[in-house]
Amino acid sequence: NLIRVTWRRVPQATAYKVTWKRADGTEASRLISNSVDTFNVEGLRPNTVYVIDVSAMVGNRQGAPGTVTARTESLAEGVTNLQVVETENSRIRISWAGFSRATAYRVTWRRADGVKDSRVLSRDTTSFNVEGLQPDTVYAIEVSGLVGSREGTVVTVTTRTSPIVGDVTNLRVTEARRNMLRIVWTGVGRVSAYKITWKSADGVEENSMVIGDSKSFNIPKLKPNTAYAVRVTPVMGNREGAPATIMAMTASKEGQVAGVSDVRVLEARSDVLRVSWVGVRGATSYRISWKRSEGGPEVSRVVSGDVTTFDIVDLQGGVNYLVKVVALVKNREGQSVTITATTPAVERPL
């Protein structure tokens, strides 16, 4: 990690400027006394070519440099078996085999645009999580062993972080039969597949894979009049995104209207609950009902089939309410879906 340079002194020189740089453009320099004609350029990388310039300075004027090119020696030992163990969208885990004389290891990672970072790790470390990375980006990761201030041969591995797997949205049931549920969803770009999983309360979980451009699926061979938890999970390679989940119920007889899905509270105030739901294809109206969870009269309203939000008004603050939404096709009703929602307590002035 050292190159010694010498030169013939210039009588008028007030100082000498020594500059050294690598092929990648990394450069450093030092001003030294005019009485010196030898300089040790230290802290260099092993087995690396450096271009070294020496210029005479007269006051603040710099003369033409003398230039020499030299390569540093290579250390006999270095890390081996550098490999990528695991890749995520913001993290890459690497491992390597060290060597006995190492006092530390340096890990450096860089993107194609030149942005880089590094860490120096203890001598007993042989794996490292490179974190805080950008998704779907190529990184070159270098590992070298340090023996004191000397650096061993740099070993490099190149890999790409995983892309972010998006979330499935708008999952809903569009048809419910005695032994089949038809589901649809809004998909995620660039996924390779979707995994559909379903399970009844007393049954075995089953699943099926469909290709990445699928947006619907018929779940077959179900029990009549039975509730199922249905999940749709986006898959990219060997990675899975976050699943979307709904509860759905098969019909007790053919022609039964499907139930709404994804009933949720969009906004809660002390006297108002705004609820939304994913509707049912063909619904002519929806009935929203609510009552206090501890009991009391139930209130209902019916809205048209193109409505999927509703404001429940004139409520009391700090109270739990049971909210039920039912799809209707003319005089036929779907399976009701009920959630519990709480109004915020009224803040009283001090």
ROFIMAR-726628 format. One record per residue (C-alpha): x, y, z. Coordinates in Angstrom, 2 decimals. Example, Ala and Ser with C-alpha at 12.3 -4.5 7.8 and 13.67 -1.06 7.14 Angstrom:
REM residues 2
       c1       c2       c3
    12.30    -4.50     7.80
    13.67    -1.06     7.14
//
This chain:
REM residues 350
       c1       c2       c3
     0.00     0.00     0.00
     3.00     2.34    -0.54
     4.87     3.85    -3.51
     8.11     5.81    -2.93
     8.92     8.53    -5.47
    12.11    10.61    -5.82
    13.02    13.58    -8.02
    15.76    16.08    -8.76
    15.23    19.31    -6.85
    14.65    22.67    -8.59
    16.79    25.53    -7.13
    14.03    28.18    -7.26
    11.30    25.90    -5.81
     9.60    27.01    -2.59
     7.70    23.70    -2.27
     6.73    20.57    -4.19
     3.23    19.28    -4.91
     2.77    15.50    -5.14
    -0.51    14.25    -6.69
    -1.63    10.62    -7.08
    -4.76     9.20    -8.67
    -6.33     5.88    -9.63
    -7.94     4.90   -12.93
   -11.42     5.49   -11.41
   -10.57     9.17   -10.93
    -9.97     9.10    -7.17
    -7.25    11.69    -6.51
    -5.24    13.06    -3.57
    -2.31    15.47    -3.23
     0.18    16.80    -0.71
     2.40    19.93    -0.51
     5.86    19.23     0.93
     8.96    21.22     1.78
    11.43    22.40    -0.90
    14.22    20.62     0.97
    12.68    17.18     0.27
    13.34    15.07    -2.84
    11.70    11.81    -1.70
     8.11    11.07    -0.69
     6.23     7.94     0.41
     2.69     7.85    -1.03
     0.90     5.73     1.58
    -2.52     4.26     2.25
    -2.90     2.96    -1.30
    -4.89    -0.01    -2.54
    -2.98    -3.19    -3.28
    -2.52    -4.36    -6.86
    -3.72    -0.98    -8.18
    -2.22     1.32   -10.84
    -1.53     4.92    -9.75
    -0.46     7.93   -11.81
     1.84    10.17    -9.70
     2.69    13.78   -10.60
     5.39    15.91    -8.93
     5.35    19.67    -9.59
     7.69    22.40    -8.37
     5.97    25.39    -6.74
     7.42    28.93    -6.83
     5.17    30.91    -4.56
     1.67    30.19    -5.83
     2.89    29.32    -9.35
     3.07    25.64   -10.32
     5.54    24.26   -12.82
     5.00    21.49   -15.34
     4.71    18.14   -13.55
     6.90    15.13   -13.88
     4.75    12.00   -14.16
     5.31     8.35   -13.31
     2.91     5.38   -13.37
     3.30     2.53   -10.86
     1.31    -0.41    -9.53
     1.15    -1.32    -5.85
     1.97    -4.84    -4.74
    -0.77    -7.36    -4.10
    -1.22    -8.94    -0.70
    -0.80   -12.69    -0.74
    -4.10   -13.26     1.07
    -7.65   -12.17     0.43
   -11.23   -13.20     1.09
   -12.70   -16.08    -0.89
   -16.14   -17.48    -1.70
   -17.89   -14.10    -1.71
   -21.57   -14.73    -2.46
   -25.02   -13.21    -2.23
   -27.07   -15.06     0.40
   -30.36   -13.15     0.18
   -31.78   -10.27    -1.85
   -34.71    -8.03    -0.89
   -35.94    -4.73    -2.27
   -33.77    -2.61     0.07
   -31.28    -5.14     1.47
   -28.61    -7.54     0.18
   -27.04   -10.10     2.51
   -23.56   -11.32     1.57
   -21.10   -13.79     3.07
   -17.45   -14.69     2.50
   -14.62   -16.86     3.78
   -12.01   -14.82     5.65
    -8.33   -15.45     6.30
    -6.41   -15.82     9.54
    -4.18   -12.72     9.35
    -7.03   -10.31     8.70
    -7.51    -7.65    11.38
   -10.70    -6.30     9.75
   -12.77    -6.45     6.56
   -13.92    -3.59     4.37
   -17.25    -3.88     2.52
   -17.97    -1.31    -0.22
   -21.09    -1.11    -2.36
   -21.77     1.13    -5.34
   -24.48     1.80    -7.90
   -23.93     2.24   -11.62
   -24.21     6.04   -11.18
   -21.16     6.00    -8.89
   -22.93     6.51    -5.56
   -21.13     4.33    -3.02
   -20.76     3.61     0.68
   -18.58     1.34     2.80
   -18.17    -0.18     6.25
   -15.17    -1.62     8.10
   -16.09    -4.74    10.06
   -14.36    -6.72    12.79
   -12.05    -9.64    11.95
   -14.56   -12.29    13.13
   -17.27   -11.06    10.72
   -17.92   -13.15     7.62
   -21.38   -11.91     6.62
   -23.03    -8.52     6.32
   -26.44    -6.97     5.54
   -26.06    -4.11     3.06
   -29.14    -2.03     3.88
   -30.86     1.15     2.79
   -30.65     0.25    -0.90
   -32.90     1.24    -3.79
   -35.34    -1.36    -5.15
   -34.70    -3.00    -8.52
   -31.16    -1.57    -8.75
   -27.83    -3.18    -9.67
   -25.09    -2.96    -7.02
   -21.43    -3.97    -7.17
   -20.32    -5.12    -3.72
   -16.62    -5.34    -2.87
   -15.04    -7.10     0.10
   -11.36    -6.89     1.05
    -9.37    -8.04     4.05
    -7.26    -5.57     6.03
    -4.00    -6.48     7.76
    -3.27    -3.42     9.85
    -3.25    -0.54     7.35
    -2.63    -2.86     4.37
    -5.53    -3.96     2.19
    -5.81    -7.33     0.53
    -7.16    -8.16    -2.89
   -10.62    -6.72    -3.52
   -13.23    -9.33    -4.46
   -16.43    -8.17    -6.16
   -19.91    -9.59    -6.66
   -22.68    -7.88    -8.63
   -26.40    -8.33    -7.97
   -29.72    -6.53    -8.27
   -32.13    -5.68    -5.46
   -35.64    -7.05    -5.79
   -38.42    -4.83    -7.13
   -41.21    -3.87    -4.77
   -44.20    -6.17    -5.01
   -47.31    -4.00    -4.94
   -50.57    -4.65    -3.12
   -53.66    -6.30    -4.53
   -56.68    -3.99    -4.18
   -60.43    -4.06    -4.71
   -60.75    -7.78    -3.95
   -64.42    -8.76    -4.01
   -66.89   -11.56    -4.72
   -68.92   -11.14    -7.90
   -70.78   -14.44    -7.80
   -71.63   -16.85    -4.98
   -73.03   -20.29    -5.72
   -73.60   -23.30    -3.46
   -70.18   -24.78    -4.29
   -68.28   -21.93    -5.98
   -67.15   -18.36    -5.33
   -66.04   -16.10    -8.18
   -63.61   -13.41    -7.07
   -62.08   -10.48    -8.92
   -59.34    -8.01    -7.95
   -57.29    -5.08    -9.19
   -53.84    -6.43    -9.97
   -50.25    -5.34    -9.54
   -47.90    -4.50   -12.42
   -45.01    -6.85   -13.28
   -45.99    -9.76   -11.04
   -45.38   -13.29   -12.30
   -48.37   -14.91   -10.60
   -51.10   -14.66    -7.96
   -51.67   -17.19    -5.20
   -55.32   -17.64    -4.24
   -55.88   -19.23    -0.83
   -59.18   -20.18     0.78
   -60.23   -21.84     4.03
   -63.45   -22.38     5.94
   -63.55   -22.26     9.74
   -63.46   -26.04    10.07
   -61.64   -26.94     6.86
   -58.14   -27.39     5.46
   -56.51   -24.42     3.74
   -56.25   -24.82    -0.02
   -54.59   -22.71    -2.68
   -54.11   -22.32    -6.40
   -51.69   -20.30    -8.56
   -52.76   -18.26   -11.57
   -50.65   -16.34   -14.08
   -49.72   -12.69   -13.50
   -52.21   -11.17   -15.93
   -55.18   -12.85   -14.23
   -57.73   -10.62   -12.53
   -60.40   -13.18   -11.56
   -60.71   -16.75   -10.31
   -63.46   -19.31    -9.65
   -62.89   -21.11    -6.35
   -64.40   -24.59    -6.89
   -65.66   -27.49    -4.79
   -66.84   -25.47    -1.79
   -69.48   -26.30     0.83
   -72.91   -24.66     0.60
   -73.85   -21.93     3.06
   -70.29   -21.76     4.43
   -68.07   -18.78     5.23
   -64.58   -18.78     3.69
   -61.55   -16.60     4.28
   -60.14   -15.81     0.82
   -56.67   -14.34     0.22
   -55.03   -13.16    -2.99
   -51.26   -12.73    -2.81
   -49.08   -11.25    -5.59
   -45.98   -13.31    -6.39
   -42.82   -12.10    -8.13
   -40.26   -14.85    -8.65
   -39.80   -16.44    -5.24
   -41.10   -13.40    -3.34
   -44.63   -12.70    -2.15
   -46.30    -9.35    -1.58
   -48.86    -8.48     1.04
   -52.11   -10.45     0.63
   -55.58    -8.95     0.29
   -58.19   -10.82     2.35
   -61.98   -10.94     2.42
   -64.61   -13.12     4.05
   -67.13   -14.62     1.64
   -70.03   -17.01     1.98
   -71.31   -19.59    -0.44
   -74.99   -19.63    -1.27
   -77.46   -21.89     0.50
   -79.31   -22.21    -2.80
   -78.54   -21.35    -6.40
   -79.19   -17.79    -7.52
   -78.38   -16.22    -4.14
   -76.99   -12.70    -4.26
   -73.31   -12.32    -3.34
   -72.35   -10.42    -0.23
   -70.49    -7.10    -0.21
   -66.83    -7.09     0.80
   -64.21    -4.83     2.38
   -66.67    -2.95     4.60
   -64.68    -0.32     6.47
   -64.87     3.05     8.25
   -63.42     5.88     6.16
   -64.00     8.62     8.73
   -65.16     8.70    12.34
   -66.40    11.80    14.13
   -68.23    12.05    17.42
   -71.62    12.06    15.68
   -70.87    10.61    12.20
   -69.42     7.39    10.80
   -68.61     7.32     7.10
   -68.53     3.71     5.87
   -67.58     2.23     2.50
   -67.75    -1.17     0.87
   -66.90    -3.01    -2.33
   -70.13    -3.58    -4.15
   -71.69    -6.54    -5.90
   -72.15    -6.75    -9.65
   -75.83    -6.44   -10.53
   -76.90    -4.99    -7.18
   -79.90    -2.69    -7.48
   -79.51    -1.26    -3.97
   -77.74    -1.63    -0.63
   -79.19    -1.62     2.88
   -77.09    -0.13     5.66
   -78.18    -0.89     9.24
   -76.67     0.18    12.56
   -77.30    -0.08    16.29
   -75.36     0.26    19.53
   -73.33    -2.86    20.24
   -74.74    -3.18    23.75
   -78.27    -3.28    22.37
   -81.02    -0.96    21.36
   -83.12    -0.25    18.27
   -81.67    -0.87    14.81
   -81.88     1.87    12.17
   -81.68     1.15     8.43
   -81.33     3.11     5.21
   -81.41     1.90     1.59
   -79.20     3.49    -1.08
   -79.02     2.91    -4.81
   -76.86     0.24    -6.42
   -74.23     2.71    -7.65
   -73.45     3.97    -4.12
   -70.54     2.47    -2.12
   -70.19     5.01     0.72
   -72.67     6.24     3.32
   -72.63     8.72     6.21
   -74.36     7.42     9.36
   -75.35    10.59    11.21
   -76.84    11.68    14.55
   -74.67     9.26    16.56
   -73.33     9.63    20.11
   -69.63    10.09    20.80
   -67.57     7.38    22.45
   -70.01     4.57    21.54
   -69.46     1.22    19.80
   -71.85     0.58    16.91
   -72.58    -2.54    14.88
   -72.79    -1.58    11.20
   -74.25    -4.03     8.67
   -74.26    -3.75     4.86
   -76.40    -5.98     2.60
   -76.56    -6.04    -1.22
   -80.00    -6.38    -2.82
   -80.99    -7.44    -6.31
   -84.60    -6.30    -6.45
   -86.20    -8.31    -3.61
   -83.34   -10.79    -3.14
   -80.74   -10.20    -0.42
   -77.10   -11.12    -0.26
   -75.16   -12.26     2.78
   -74.82    -9.41     5.27
   -71.41    -8.16     6.40
   -71.11    -6.61     9.86
   -68.32    -4.55    11.40
   -67.89    -2.80    14.75
   -67.09     0.91    14.64
   -66.53     3.42    17.44
   -67.28     7.13    17.40
   -64.64     9.33    19.09
   -65.58    10.71    22.47
   -66.63    14.36    22.57
   -63.83    16.55    23.92
   -65.18    18.69    26.74
   -63.60    22.08    27.52
   -61.60    22.33    30.74
//
